[in-house]
Amino acid sequence: MGRLEQINPHRLLCGAVLVFAGLALFWSASARAQSHDGKAVPHTELFSGTDATSNALFGYAGAVWAFGHNISGEGLRVKALAGTGGYNYDSSLPGMAGSVNFDGDVVLAQLLGGYLWRKGELTVKVYAGLGFEEHDISPADPGNSVNGGELGLLGQVELWRNLGEKSWFSADVSFGDVHGSYWAQMRLGNRLSRRISVGIEGGALGNEDYDSGRGGGFLRYHLGEAELTFSGGVSGNYHEDDTGGYAAFGYYRKF
């Protein structure tokens, strides 16, 4: 789908995301799915987090609802996410000597439908739907095609594989035709105790004008149906000699 110049569909999509998240929280507080033995089971996931590098800061929040069924069981689900952040970079402008520092602001929203499959120790989630991103760069950068708002199709795959009683592997991949954006992350973890897991991670992210990779480690603290994840390591831009660090925090909760 092409660039949007006169309308702002992100308002509609962001509004839908926020309405969905609010309804998911309301449904979670008012009712739960029933398992075969009559016990209440969670049917909603809420998640949020922040991600920071030397030149960018981004925050997000979202929810997944399994239509009143067990959120960990097979079946249909719907996912919504909204996020916002800022970044800066150095480049040049035509007719000007030296480099110019550009500041960018980004907002995004996603609304996806999906399905979860389980086969032994493997869990697979597949999502597809709409995504929107809007980048506002100051001063205007004619050399950067990732500017303005775009609405397009988006697909995501999430994999989880238990490796014995204590270890596990996860891989999450997202790709959309919105500015050619993509994101991928893999983790290999080990449960040190009932509360604490640690491991290593690697990932890649970018769009049609930017590509970055990262590698590091993480610490996860389990609190019943909730999880807190702290991670950090080294981050770099593929196109420049620009290596730095990154730090991230994530919150996850089942209801």
Secondary structure as UniProt FT lines:
FT   STRAND          3..4
FT   HELIX           9..30
FT   STRAND          33..34
FT   TURN            36..37
FT   STRAND          40..41
FT   STRAND          44..53
FT   TURN            54..55
FT   STRAND          56..65
FT   TURN            67..68
FT   TURN            71..72
FT   STRAND          75..91
FT   TURN            94..95
FT   STRAND          100..119
FT   TURN            120..121
FT   STRAND          122..138
FT   TURN            142..143
FT   STRAND          148..163
FT   TURN            164..166
FT   STRAND          167..176
FT   TURN            179..180
FT   STRAND          182..191
FT   STRAND          196..207
FT   TURN            208..209
FT   STRAND          210..223
FT   TURN            224..225
FT   STRAND          226..237
FT   TURN            238..241
FT   STRAND          242..254
//
